[in-house]
Amino acid sequence: MFTAEMMAPCGLDCSLCLFAHNKEKPCPGCNAESDAKPEFCTKWCRIIPCEKRVNNGYRYCSECPDFPCEDLEKLEDRYMTAYPLKESPIQNLRDIRSMGLEAFLAREREKWTCAKCGGPICVHNGICRDCGDKAAD
């Protein structure tokens, strides 16, 4: 959890995903090759297979001259409106650029760790994976 490998090209922290919190078969994140990834990530995500990103070797979408593109703006809208806790992929990418990855990950760890037990909190439902407590909005 909260590692460089779990940072998706779009700026989302895969450590916060409901599928990464699955105790039997956790998703290893967007950067990994695995059949443990959810269907949305393998079939519907337009960012992982983005030709511009892949052809130019961009690690993060913020390296692209079209940042933020329409696909990233749609993702931003969903993560800022559809879930109980807010996560801004666009701001995350800006913060990684300005703070550096290690400082960003330290902040993520502090922000998304359950105060009660130290487990990770899920952005999709606001619940700690380990103790089941609901985080404050």
N, CA, C and O atoms as a GROMACS GRO file, in nm:
protein
  548
    1MET      N    1   0.083  -0.118   0.000
    1MET     CA    2   0.000   0.000   0.000
    1MET      C    3   0.088   0.125   0.000
    1MET      O    4   0.197   0.126   0.058
    2PHE      N    5   0.039   0.228  -0.065
    2PHE     CA    6   0.104   0.359  -0.069
    2PHE      C    7   0.249   0.350  -0.120
    2PHE      O    8   0.341   0.401  -0.056
    3THR      N    9   0.266   0.285  -0.233
    3THR     CA   10   0.397   0.272  -0.296
    3THR      C   11   0.393   0.331  -0.437
    3THR      O   12   0.286   0.353  -0.492
    4ALA      N   13   0.509   0.356  -0.493
    4ALA     CA   14   0.518   0.409  -0.630
    4ALA      C   15   0.448   0.315  -0.729
    4ALA      O   16   0.386   0.361  -0.825
    5GLU      N   17   0.458   0.187  -0.706
    5GLU     CA   18   0.397   0.089  -0.796
    5GLU      C   19   0.245   0.099  -0.796
    5GLU      O   20   0.180   0.061  -0.893
    6MET      N   21   0.189   0.148  -0.686
    6MET     CA   22   0.043   0.159  -0.676
    6MET      C   23  -0.010   0.294  -0.726
    6MET      O   24  -0.131   0.318  -0.721
    7MET      N   25   0.078   0.380  -0.775
    7MET     CA   26   0.033   0.507  -0.833
    7MET      C   27   0.005   0.487  -0.982
    7MET      O   28   0.095   0.457  -1.060
    8ALA      N   29  -0.121   0.503  -1.019
    8ALA     CA   30  -0.163   0.486  -1.158
    8ALA      C   31  -0.117   0.604  -1.243
    8ALA      O   32  -0.095   0.713  -1.190
    9PRO      N   33  -0.102   0.584  -1.373
    9PRO     CA   34  -0.062   0.694  -1.462
    9PRO      C   35  -0.156   0.814  -1.456
    9PRO      O   36  -0.113   0.927  -1.480
   10CYS      N   37  -0.283   0.790  -1.424
   10CYS     CA   38  -0.382   0.896  -1.418
   10CYS      C   39  -0.372   0.979  -1.290
   10CYS      O   40  -0.435   1.085  -1.281
   11GLY      N   41  -0.294   0.934  -1.192
   11GLY     CA   42  -0.282   1.006  -1.067
   11GLY      C   43  -0.361   0.947  -0.952
   11GLY      O   44  -0.351   0.994  -0.839
   12LEU      N   45  -0.440   0.845  -0.980
   12LEU     CA   46  -0.512   0.780  -0.870
   12LEU      C   47  -0.417   0.688  -0.795
   12LEU      O   48  -0.328   0.626  -0.855
   13ASP      N   49  -0.436   0.680  -0.666
   13ASP     CA   50  -0.358   0.591  -0.582
   13ASP      C   51  -0.436   0.459  -0.574
   13ASP      O   52  -0.538   0.452  -0.506
   14CYS      N   53  -0.388   0.358  -0.643
   14CYS     CA   54  -0.456   0.229  -0.646
   14CYS      C   55  -0.469   0.166  -0.507
   14CYS      O   56  -0.551   0.076  -0.487
   15SER      N   57  -0.390   0.213  -0.412
   15SER     CA   58  -0.399   0.163  -0.274
   15SER      C   59  -0.534   0.193  -0.212
   15SER      O   60  -0.574   0.128  -0.115
   16LEU      N   61  -0.605   0.291  -0.266
   16LEU     CA   62  -0.733   0.335  -0.210
   16LEU      C   63  -0.852   0.263  -0.270
   16LEU      O   64  -0.964   0.279  -0.223
   17CYS      N   65  -0.828   0.185  -0.373
   17CYS     CA   66  -0.936   0.121  -0.447
   17CYS      C   67  -0.996   0.003  -0.371
   17CYS      O   68  -0.927  -0.072  -0.302
   18LEU      N   69  -1.126  -0.011  -0.385
   18LEU     CA   70  -1.198  -0.122  -0.324
   18LEU      C   71  -1.138  -0.257  -0.364
   18LEU      O   72  -1.132  -0.349  -0.282
   19PHE      N   73  -1.094  -0.269  -0.488
   19PHE     CA   74  -1.039  -0.396  -0.536
   19PHE      C   75  -0.900  -0.425  -0.477
   19PHE      O   76  -0.864  -0.541  -0.460
   20ALA      N   77  -0.824  -0.322  -0.446
   20ALA     CA   78  -0.695  -0.343  -0.379
   20ALA      C   79  -0.715  -0.389  -0.236
   20ALA      O   80  -0.626  -0.448  -0.176
   21HIS      N   81  -0.833  -0.362  -0.181
   21HIS     CA   82  -0.864  -0.398  -0.042
   21HIS      C   83  -0.922  -0.538  -0.029
   21HIS      O   84  -0.948  -0.585   0.082
   22ASN      N   85  -0.944  -0.607  -0.142
   22ASN     CA   86  -0.995  -0.744  -0.138
   22ASN      C   87  -0.892  -0.833  -0.071
   22ASN      O   88  -0.778  -0.845  -0.118
   23LYS      N   89  -0.930  -0.896   0.039
   23LYS     CA   90  -0.834  -0.974   0.117
   23LYS      C   91  -0.795  -1.106   0.051
   23LYS      O   92  -0.683  -1.154   0.070
   24GLU      N   93  -0.884  -1.166  -0.026
   24GLU     CA   94  -0.853  -1.294  -0.091
   24GLU      C   95  -0.768  -1.277  -0.217
   24GLU      O   96  -0.674  -1.353  -0.240
   25LYS      N   97  -0.803  -1.178  -0.299
   25LYS     CA   98  -0.734  -1.159  -0.426
   25LYS      C   99  -0.724  -1.009  -0.455
   25LYS      O  100  -0.796  -0.957  -0.540
   26PRO      N  101  -0.633  -0.939  -0.383
   26PRO     CA  102  -0.624  -0.795  -0.402
   26PRO      C  103  -0.567  -0.756  -0.538
   26PRO      O  104  -0.475  -0.820  -0.591
   27CYS      N  105  -0.623  -0.651  -0.594
   27CYS     CA  106  -0.572  -0.599  -0.720
   27CYS      C  107  -0.433  -0.540  -0.695
   27CYS      O  108  -0.414  -0.468  -0.597
   28PRO      N  109  -0.337  -0.569  -0.781
   28PRO     CA  110  -0.201  -0.518  -0.764
   28PRO      C  111  -0.180  -0.377  -0.820
   28PRO      O  112  -0.069  -0.325  -0.816
   29GLY      N  113  -0.285  -0.316  -0.872
   29GLY     CA  114  -0.274  -0.181  -0.925
   29GLY      C  115  -0.262  -0.177  -1.076
   29GLY      O  116  -0.236  -0.278  -1.140
   30CYS      N  117  -0.280  -0.059  -1.130
   30CYS     CA  118  -0.282  -0.040  -1.275
   30CYS      C  119  -0.151  -0.075  -1.345
   30CYS      O  120  -0.151  -0.113  -1.462
   31ASN      N  121  -0.041  -0.061  -1.274
   31ASN     CA  122   0.089  -0.085  -1.337
   31ASN      C  123   0.127  -0.232  -1.348
   31ASN      O  124   0.223  -0.266  -1.417
   32ALA      N  125   0.054  -0.317  -1.281
   32ALA     CA  126   0.087  -0.460  -1.280
   32ALA      C  127   0.008  -0.535  -1.387
   32ALA      O  128  -0.100  -0.494  -1.428
   33GLU      N  129   0.065  -0.644  -1.430
   33GLU     CA  130  -0.005  -0.736  -1.518
   33GLU      C  131  -0.071  -0.840  -1.429
   33GLU      O  132  -0.002  -0.911  -1.355
   34SER      N  133  -0.202  -0.850  -1.435
   34SER     CA  134  -0.266  -0.945  -1.346
   34SER      C  135  -0.412  -0.965  -1.384
   34SER      O  136  -0.479  -0.873  -1.430
   35ASP      N  137  -0.459  -1.087  -1.363
   35ASP     CA  138  -0.600  -1.114  -1.384
   35ASP      C  139  -0.682  -1.077  -1.260
   35ASP      O  140  -0.803  -1.098  -1.257
   36ALA      N  141  -0.616  -1.023  -1.158
   36ALA     CA  142  -0.687  -0.979  -1.038
   36ALA      C  143  -0.745  -0.839  -1.055
   36ALA      O  144  -0.817  -0.791  -0.967
   37LYS      N  145  -0.716  -0.773  -1.166
   37LYS     CA  146  -0.769  -0.639  -1.188
   37LYS      C  147  -0.917  -0.646  -1.221
   37LYS      O  148  -0.963  -0.742  -1.284
   38PRO      N  149  -0.993  -0.546  -1.178
   38PRO     CA  150  -1.135  -0.544  -1.210
   38PRO      C  151  -1.159  -0.515  -1.358
   38PRO      O  152  -1.071  -0.463  -1.427
   39GLU      N  153  -1.278  -0.550  -1.406
   39GLU     CA  154  -1.312  -0.533  -1.547
   39GLU      C  155  -1.299  -0.388  -1.592
   39GLU      O  156  -1.255  -0.362  -1.704
   40PHE      N  157  -1.337  -0.294  -1.506
   40PHE     CA  158  -1.326  -0.154  -1.547
   40PHE      C  159  -1.183  -0.122  -1.588
   40PHE      O  160  -1.160  -0.057  -1.690
   41CYS      N  161  -1.088  -0.167  -1.509
   41CYS     CA  162  -0.947  -0.136  -1.536
   41CYS      C  163  -0.893  -0.207  -1.660
   41CYS      O  164  -0.812  -0.151  -1.734
   42THR      N  165  -0.937  -0.328  -1.682
   42THR     CA  166  -0.883  -0.405  -1.795
   42THR      C  167  -0.956  -0.377  -1.926
   42THR      O  168  -0.895  -0.388  -2.032
   43LYS      N  169  -1.084  -0.342  -1.920
   43LYS     CA  170  -1.161  -0.326  -2.044
   43LYS      C  171  -1.208  -0.185  -2.072
   43LYS      O  172  -1.223  -0.147  -2.188
   44TRP      N  173  -1.231  -0.105  -1.969
   44TRP     CA  174  -1.295   0.024  -1.991
   44TRP      C  175  -1.203   0.143  -1.970
   44TRP      O  176  -1.232   0.252  -2.021
   45CYS      N  177  -1.095   0.126  -1.899
   45CYS     CA  178  -1.004   0.237  -1.876
   45CYS      C  179  -0.940   0.280  -2.008
   45CYS      O  180  -0.889   0.198  -2.084
   46ARG      N  181  -0.944   0.411  -2.035
   46ARG     CA  182  -0.886   0.462  -2.159
   46ARG      C  183  -0.747   0.520  -2.136
   46ARG      O  184  -0.679   0.558  -2.231
   47ILE      N  185  -0.704   0.527  -2.012
   47ILE     CA  186  -0.576   0.589  -1.981
   47ILE      C  187  -0.460   0.491  -1.990
   47ILE      O  188  -0.355   0.523  -2.046
   48ILE      N  189  -0.476   0.371  -1.935
   48ILE     CA  190  -0.368   0.272  -1.942
   48ILE      C  191  -0.326   0.245  -2.087
   48ILE      O  192  -0.206   0.246  -2.117
   49PRO      N  193  -0.421   0.221  -2.179
   49PRO     CA  194  -0.379   0.194  -2.318
   49PRO      C  195  -0.362   0.319  -2.405
   49PRO      O  196  -0.341   0.307  -2.525
   50CYS      N  197  -0.370   0.438  -2.348
   50CYS     CA  198  -0.361   0.562  -2.426
   50CYS      C  199  -0.236   0.559  -2.515
   50CYS      O  200  -0.124   0.544  -2.467
   51GLU      N  201  -0.259   0.574  -2.645
   51GLU     CA  202  -0.147   0.566  -2.741
   51GLU      C  203  -0.041   0.671  -2.715
   51GLU      O  204   0.078   0.643  -2.724
   52LYS      N  205  -0.084   0.792  -2.684
   52LYS     CA  206   0.012   0.900  -2.659
   52LYS      C  207   0.099   0.866  -2.539
   52LYS      O  208   0.221   0.886  -2.542
   53ARG      N  209   0.036   0.815  -2.434
   53ARG     CA  210   0.110   0.780  -2.312
   53ARG      C  211   0.207   0.666  -2.340
   53ARG      O  212   0.325   0.672  -2.305
   54VAL      N  213   0.156   0.560  -2.402
   54VAL     CA  214   0.236   0.441  -2.428
   54VAL      C  215   0.349   0.471  -2.527
   54VAL      O  216   0.464   0.435  -2.503
   55ASN      N  217   0.316   0.536  -2.638
   55ASN     CA  218   0.416   0.563  -2.743
   55ASN      C  219   0.526   0.657  -2.697
   55ASN      O  220   0.639   0.648  -2.745
   56ASN      N  221   0.495   0.746  -2.604
   56ASN     CA  222   0.595   0.842  -2.557
   56ASN      C  223   0.660   0.800  -2.426
   56ASN      O  224   0.750   0.868  -2.376
   57GLY      N  225   0.616   0.687  -2.370
   57GLY     CA  226   0.676   0.637  -2.247
   57GLY      C  227   0.644   0.721  -2.124
   57GLY      O  228   0.722   0.722  -2.028
   58TYR      N  229   0.531   0.792  -2.126
   58TYR     CA  230   0.494   0.874  -2.011
   58TYR      C  231   0.456   0.786  -1.894
   58TYR      O  232   0.371   0.699  -1.907
   59ARG      N  233   0.518   0.807  -1.782
   59ARG     CA  234   0.483   0.734  -1.658
   59ARG      C  235   0.351   0.787  -1.603
   59ARG      O  236   0.266   0.711  -1.558
   60TYR      N  237   0.336   0.920  -1.607
   60TYR     CA  238   0.214   0.985  -1.559
   60TYR      C  239   0.155   1.073  -1.668
   60TYR      O  240   0.228   1.127  -1.752
   61CYS      N  241   0.025   1.087  -1.667
   61CYS     CA  242  -0.044   1.170  -1.766
   61CYS      C  243   0.003   1.314  -1.763
   61CYS      O  244  -0.006   1.384  -1.864
   62SER      N  245   0.053   1.360  -1.650
   62SER     CA  246   0.098   1.499  -1.639
   62SER      C  247   0.222   1.527  -1.726
   62SER      O  248   0.258   1.643  -1.745
   63GLU      N  249   0.286   1.425  -1.778
   63GLU     CA  250   0.400   1.443  -1.868
   63GLU      C  251   0.354   1.475  -2.010
   63GLU      O  252   0.434   1.520  -2.092
   64CYS      N  253   0.228   1.452  -2.039
   64CYS     CA  254   0.173   1.471  -2.174
   64CYS      C  255   0.142   1.618  -2.198
   64CYS      O  256   0.094   1.687  -2.107
   65PRO      N  257   0.168   1.668  -2.319
   65PRO     CA  258   0.135   1.807  -2.348
   65PRO      C  259  -0.016   1.834  -2.346
   65PRO      O  260  -0.056   1.950  -2.337
   66ASP      N  261  -0.099   1.731  -2.355
   66ASP     CA  262  -0.244   1.747  -2.352
   66ASP      C  263  -0.304   1.737  -2.212
   66ASP      O  264  -0.426   1.734  -2.197
   67PHE      N  265  -0.219   1.731  -2.110
   67PHE     CA  266  -0.265   1.722  -1.971
   67PHE      C  267  -0.337   1.849  -1.930
   67PHE      O  268  -0.287   1.959  -1.954
   68PRO      N  269  -0.453   1.837  -1.870
   68PRO     CA  270  -0.536   1.719  -1.853
   68PRO      C  271  -0.627   1.699  -1.975
   68PRO      O  272  -0.692   1.794  -2.021
   69CYS      N  273  -0.632   1.579  -2.025
   69CYS     CA  274  -0.714   1.547  -2.141
   69CYS      C  275  -0.858   1.521  -2.098
   69CYS      O  276  -0.890   1.520  -1.979
   70GLU      N  277  -0.944   1.501  -2.196
   70GLU     CA  278  -1.086   1.478  -2.170
   70GLU      C  279  -1.108   1.352  -2.086
   70GLU      O  280  -1.192   1.351  -1.996
   71ASP      N  281  -1.034   1.246  -2.115
   71ASP     CA  282  -1.049   1.121  -2.039
   71ASP      C  283  -1.012   1.143  -1.892
   71ASP      O  284  -1.080   1.092  -1.802
   72LEU      N  285  -0.907   1.216  -1.868
   72LEU     CA  286  -0.864   1.243  -1.730
   72LEU      C  287  -0.964   1.335  -1.660
   72LEU      O  288  -0.990   1.319  -1.540
   73GLU      N  289  -1.020   1.430  -1.731
   73GLU     CA  290  -1.121   1.519  -1.672
   73GLU      C  291  -1.247   1.442  -1.634
   73GLU      O  292  -1.310   1.473  -1.533
   74LYS      N  293  -1.285   1.343  -1.713
   74LYS     CA  294  -1.401   1.259  -1.679
   74LYS      C  295  -1.372   1.178  -1.553
   74LYS      O  296  -1.459   1.164  -1.466
   75LEU      N  297  -1.253   1.124  -1.543
   75LEU     CA  298  -1.212   1.048  -1.425
   75LEU      C  299  -1.213   1.139  -1.302
   75LEU      O  300  -1.261   1.101  -1.195
   76GLU      N  301  -1.160   1.258  -1.318
   76GLU     CA  302  -1.157   1.358  -1.211
   76GLU      C  303  -1.299   1.385  -1.160
   76GLU      O  304  -1.324   1.385  -1.039
   77ASP      N  305  -1.390   1.407  -1.253
   77ASP     CA  306  -1.528   1.436  -1.215
   77ASP      C  307  -1.588   1.321  -1.134
   77ASP      O  308  -1.656   1.344  -1.034
   78ARG      N  309  -1.563   1.199  -1.176
   78ARG     CA  310  -1.619   1.084  -1.105
   78ARG      C  311  -1.562   1.073  -0.964
   78ARG      O  312  -1.637   1.052  -0.868
   79TYR      N  313  -1.431   1.087  -0.950
   79TYR     CA  314  -1.370   1.071  -0.818
   79TYR      C  315  -1.395   1.190  -0.725
   79TYR      O  316  -1.376   1.179  -0.604
   80MET      N  317  -1.436   1.301  -0.781
   80MET     CA  318  -1.467   1.417  -0.697
   80MET      C  319  -1.616   1.428  -0.663
   80MET      O  320  -1.654   1.508  -0.578
   81THR      N  321  -1.700   1.347  -0.730
   81THR     CA  322  -1.844   1.359  -0.706
   81THR      C  323  -1.915   1.228  -0.670
   81THR      O  324  -2.016   1.232  -0.599
   82ALA      N  325  -1.867   1.116  -0.717
   82ALA     CA  326  -1.943   0.991  -0.704
   82ALA      C  327  -1.915   0.911  -0.577
   82ALA      O  328  -1.990   0.818  -0.546
   83TYR      N  329  -1.811   0.944  -0.504
   83TYR     CA  330  -1.772   0.863  -0.389
   83TYR      C  331  -1.776   0.947  -0.262
   83TYR      O  332  -1.766   1.070  -0.267
   84PRO      N  333  -1.791   0.881  -0.146
   84PRO     CA  334  -1.804   0.958  -0.021
   84PRO      C  335  -1.678   1.037   0.016
   84PRO      O  336  -1.689   1.143   0.078
   85LEU      N  337  -1.562   0.989  -0.022
   85LEU     CA  338  -1.438   1.062   0.002
   85LEU      C  339  -1.385   1.111  -0.132
   85LEU      O  340  -1.403   1.044  -0.234
   86LYS      N  341  -1.323   1.224  -0.133
   86LYS     CA  342  -1.277   1.285  -0.258
   86LYS      C  343  -1.130   1.253  -0.284
   86LYS      O  344  -1.047   1.254  -0.193
   87GLU      N  345  -1.101   1.226  -0.410
   87GLU     CA  346  -0.964   1.202  -0.454
   87GLU      C  347  -0.951   1.266  -0.592
   87GLU      O  348  -1.023   1.229  -0.684
   88SER      N  349  -0.862   1.361  -0.606
   88SER     CA  350  -0.844   1.433  -0.731
   88SER      C  351  -0.720   1.381  -0.804
   88SER      O  352  -0.608   1.412  -0.766
   89PRO      N  353  -0.741   1.302  -0.910
   89PRO     CA  354  -0.625   1.253  -0.984
   89PRO      C  355  -0.543   1.367  -1.046
   89PRO      O  356  -0.420   1.359  -1.050
   90ILE      N  357  -0.610   1.471  -1.093
   90ILE     CA  358  -0.537   1.582  -1.155
   90ILE      C  359  -0.453   1.654  -1.050
   90ILE      O  360  -0.336   1.684  -1.076
   91GLN      N  361  -0.510   1.681  -0.934
   91GLN     CA  362  -0.432   1.747  -0.829
   91GLN      C  363  -0.321   1.656  -0.780
   91GLN      O  364  -0.211   1.703  -0.750
   92ASN      N  365  -0.348   1.526  -0.771
   92ASN     CA  366  -0.243   1.432  -0.730
   92ASN      C  367  -0.123   1.441  -0.824
   92ASN      O  368  -0.008   1.443  -0.778
   93LEU      N  369  -0.149   1.447  -0.954
   93LEU     CA  370  -0.038   1.456  -1.050
   93LEU      C  371   0.038   1.588  -1.036
   93LEU      O  372   0.160   1.592  -1.046
   94ARG      N  373  -0.035   1.694  -1.012
   94ARG     CA  374   0.031   1.824  -0.988
   94ARG      C  375   0.116   1.818  -0.861
   94ARG      O  376   0.226   1.871  -0.857
   95ASP      N  377   0.062   1.754  -0.758
   95ASP     CA  378   0.135   1.743  -0.631
   95ASP      C  379   0.259   1.655  -0.644
   95ASP      O  380   0.363   1.685  -0.586
   96ILE      N  381   0.248   1.546  -0.720
   96ILE     CA  382   0.365   1.460  -0.742
   96ILE      C  383   0.474   1.541  -0.812
   96ILE      O  384   0.592   1.531  -0.777
   97ARG      N  385   0.434   1.621  -0.908
   97ARG     CA  386   0.531   1.705  -0.981
   97ARG      C  387   0.596   1.807  -0.888
   97ARG      O  388   0.717   1.827  -0.894
   98SER      N  389   0.517   1.872  -0.802
   98SER     CA  390   0.572   1.979  -0.719
   98SER      C  391   0.641   1.928  -0.592
   98SER      O  392   0.742   1.984  -0.550
   99MET      N  393   0.586   1.822  -0.529
   99MET     CA  394   0.638   1.773  -0.401
   99MET      C  395   0.742   1.664  -0.418
   99MET      O  396   0.831   1.647  -0.334
  100GLY      N  397   0.731   1.591  -0.527
  100GLY     CA  398   0.810   1.470  -0.545
  100GLY      C  399   0.727   1.351  -0.499
  100GLY      O  400   0.639   1.364  -0.414
  101LEU      N  401   0.756   1.237  -0.556
  101LEU     CA  402   0.675   1.117  -0.530
  101LEU      C  403   0.681   1.072  -0.384
  101LEU      O  404   0.578   1.038  -0.327
  102GLU      N  405   0.799   1.071  -0.325
  102GLU     CA  406   0.810   1.022  -0.187
  102GLU      C  407   0.730   1.107  -0.089
  102GLU      O  408   0.662   1.053  -0.002
  103ALA      N  409   0.738   1.239  -0.102
  103ALA     CA  410   0.661   1.327  -0.014
  103ALA      C  411   0.511   1.310  -0.038
  103ALA      O  412   0.431   1.312   0.055
  104PHE      N  413   0.475   1.294  -0.165
  104PHE     CA  414   0.334   1.272  -0.196
  104PHE      C  415   0.283   1.142  -0.132
  104PHE      O  416   0.176   1.140  -0.071
  105LEU      N  417   0.361   1.035  -0.145
  105LEU     CA  418   0.320   0.907  -0.087
  105LEU      C  419   0.311   0.914   0.065
  105LEU      O  420   0.223   0.853   0.125
  106ALA      N  421   0.400   0.988   0.127
  106ALA     CA  422   0.393   1.006   0.273
  106ALA      C  423   0.264   1.077   0.311
  106ALA      O  424   0.199   1.041   0.409
  107ARG      N  425   0.227   1.177   0.234
  107ARG     CA  426   0.100   1.247   0.260
  107ARG      C  427  -0.020   1.155   0.238
  107ARG      O  428  -0.115   1.156   0.316
  108GLU      N  429  -0.016   1.076   0.132
  108GLU     CA  430  -0.124   0.980   0.106
  108GLU      C  431  -0.138   0.883   0.223
  108GLU      O  432  -0.250   0.856   0.269
  109ARG      N  433  -0.027   0.831   0.270
  109ARG     CA  434  -0.027   0.737   0.382
  109ARG      C  435  -0.094   0.801   0.504
  109ARG      O  436  -0.176   0.737   0.570
  110GLU      N  437  -0.059   0.924   0.533
  110GLU     CA  438  -0.117   0.994   0.649
  110GLU      C  439  -0.267   1.020   0.628
  110GLU      O  440  -0.347   1.000   0.719
  111LYS      N  441  -0.302   1.064   0.509
  111LYS     CA  442  -0.441   1.101   0.479
  111LYS      C  443  -0.534   0.979   0.476
  111LYS      O  444  -0.648   0.989   0.521
  112TRP      N  445  -0.488   0.867   0.424
  112TRP     CA  446  -0.574   0.753   0.398
  112TRP      C  447  -0.550   0.635   0.493
  112TRP      O  448  -0.589   0.522   0.461
  113THR      N  449  -0.490   0.658   0.607
  113THR     CA  450  -0.469   0.552   0.706
  113THR      C  451  -0.569   0.571   0.819
  113THR      O  452  -0.586   0.681   0.871
  114CYS      N  453  -0.635   0.464   0.856
  114CYS     CA  454  -0.736   0.466   0.962
  114CYS      C  455  -0.674   0.507   1.095
  114CYS      O  456  -0.573   0.451   1.138
  115ALA      N  457  -0.735   0.605   1.159
  115ALA     CA  458  -0.686   0.654   1.288
  115ALA      C  459  -0.703   0.549   1.398
  115ALA      O  460  -0.629   0.548   1.496
  116LYS      N  461  -0.801   0.462   1.381
  116LYS     CA  462  -0.829   0.362   1.484
  116LYS      C  463  -0.731   0.245   1.481
  116LYS      O  464  -0.678   0.206   1.585
  117CYS      N  465  -0.706   0.190   1.361
  117CYS     CA  466  -0.626   0.067   1.356
  117CYS      C  467  -0.503   0.074   1.267
  117CYS      O  468  -0.418  -0.016   1.273
  118GLY      N  469  -0.491   0.178   1.185
  118GLY     CA  470  -0.375   0.190   1.097
  118GLY      C  471  -0.392   0.122   0.962
  118GLY      O  472  -0.297   0.118   0.883
  119GLY      N  473  -0.511   0.070   0.934
  119GLY     CA  474  -0.536   0.007   0.805
  119GLY      C  475  -0.568   0.111   0.698
  119GLY      O  476  -0.591   0.228   0.731
  120PRO      N  477  -0.569   0.071   0.571
  120PRO     CA  478  -0.598   0.165   0.463
  120PRO      C  479  -0.749   0.189   0.448
  120PRO      O  480  -0.830   0.098   0.466
  121ILE      N  481  -0.784   0.313   0.415
  121ILE     CA  482  -0.923   0.352   0.394
  121ILE      C  483  -0.952   0.349   0.244
  121ILE      O  484  -0.868   0.390   0.164
  122CYS      N  485  -1.068   0.302   0.208
  122CYS     CA  486  -1.109   0.292   0.068
  122CYS      C  487  -1.176   0.421   0.022
  122CYS      O  488  -1.267   0.471   0.089
  123VAL      N  489  -1.132   0.474  -0.090
  123VAL     CA  490  -1.191   0.596  -0.145
  123VAL      C  491  -1.334   0.572  -0.193
  123VAL      O  492  -1.415   0.665  -0.191
  124HIS      N  493  -1.367   0.451  -0.235
  124HIS     CA  494  -1.499   0.423  -0.291
  124HIS      C  495  -1.610   0.418  -0.187
  124HIS      O  496  -1.725   0.452  -0.216
  125ASN      N  497  -1.577   0.374  -0.065
  125ASN     CA  498  -1.682   0.364   0.037
  125ASN      C  499  -1.645   0.429   0.170
  125ASN      O  500  -1.729   0.438   0.259
  126GLY      N  501  -1.523   0.476   0.184
  126GLY     CA  502  -1.481   0.543   0.306
  126GLY      C  503  -1.462   0.451   0.425
  126GLY      O  504  -1.461   0.497   0.539
  127ILE      N  505  -1.447   0.322   0.400
  127ILE     CA  506  -1.436   0.223   0.507
  127ILE      C  507  -1.295   0.167   0.514
  127ILE      O  508  -1.231   0.139   0.412
  128CYS      N  509  -1.246   0.150   0.640
  128CYS     CA  510  -1.115   0.090   0.663
  128CYS      C  511  -1.120  -0.057   0.627
  128CYS      O  512  -1.212  -0.129   0.668
  129ARG      N  513  -1.023  -0.103   0.552
  129ARG     CA  514  -1.016  -0.243   0.512
  129ARG      C  515  -0.999  -0.335   0.633
  129ARG      O  516  -1.054  -0.445   0.634
  130ASP      N  517  -0.925  -0.291   0.733
  130ASP     CA  518  -0.890  -0.382   0.842
  130ASP      C  519  -0.991  -0.386   0.957
  130ASP      O  520  -1.019  -0.493   1.010
  131CYS      N  521  -1.045  -0.271   0.996
  131CYS     CA  522  -1.136  -0.272   1.111
  131CYS      C  523  -1.281  -0.244   1.075
  131CYS      O  524  -1.370  -0.264   1.157
  132GLY      N  525  -1.305  -0.197   0.953
  132GLY     CA  526  -1.442  -0.170   0.909
  132GLY      C  527  -1.498  -0.037   0.954
  132GLY      O  528  -1.614  -0.008   0.927
  133ASP      N  529  -1.418   0.045   1.021
  133ASP     CA  530  -1.465   0.177   1.063
  133ASP      C  531  -1.485   0.266   0.940
  133ASP      O  532  -1.412   0.256   0.841
  134LYS      N  533  -1.584   0.352   0.949
  134LYS     CA  534  -1.609   0.449   0.842
  134LYS      C  535  -1.531   0.576   0.874
  134LYS      O  536  -1.539   0.629   0.985
  135ALA      N  537  -1.456   0.623   0.774
  135ALA     CA  538  -1.377   0.746   0.793
  135ALA      C  539  -1.470   0.867   0.788
  135ALA      O  540  -1.577   0.862   0.726
  136ALA      N  541  -1.429   0.973   0.851
  136ALA     CA  542  -1.505   1.098   0.846
  136ALA      C  543  -1.496   1.156   0.706
  136ALA      O  544  -1.390   1.149   0.643
  137ASP      N  545  -1.605   1.212   0.657
  137ASP     CA  546  -1.606   1.273   0.524
  137ASP      C  547  -1.523   1.398   0.521
  137ASP      O  548  -1.512   1.463   0.417
   0.00000   0.00000   0.00000
